Amino acid sequence: ASPMAVIDLSQVKFFGSAFLALLLRCHTAVKSRGGEMVLSGPSETARNVLKLTALDTLWAIYETRAEAVDAVDG
């Protein structure tokens, strides 16, 4: 089965370039194995950072972890 990763951001209030780099490394690792990575529960600040960096176009973003898990479970 392809790896599926849900990154739950619901407890993350702020992040910087090091965290974005980590997300990109995770994305690359999951994609290289034919999988998909999605995000859930970003704060408004986190959502703005993702939008400013255009990373909101790279990953599907869900309001809740349950929605994200349902989406990757297909």
PyMOL commands that set and color helices and strands:
alter all, ss='L'
color gray80, all
select helices_A, chain A and resi 17-32+44-52+55-57+65-73
alter helices_A, ss='H'
color red, helices_A
select strands_A, chain A and resi 4-8+36-40+60-62
alter strands_A, ss='S'
color yellow, strands_A
deselect
rebuild
show_as cartoon
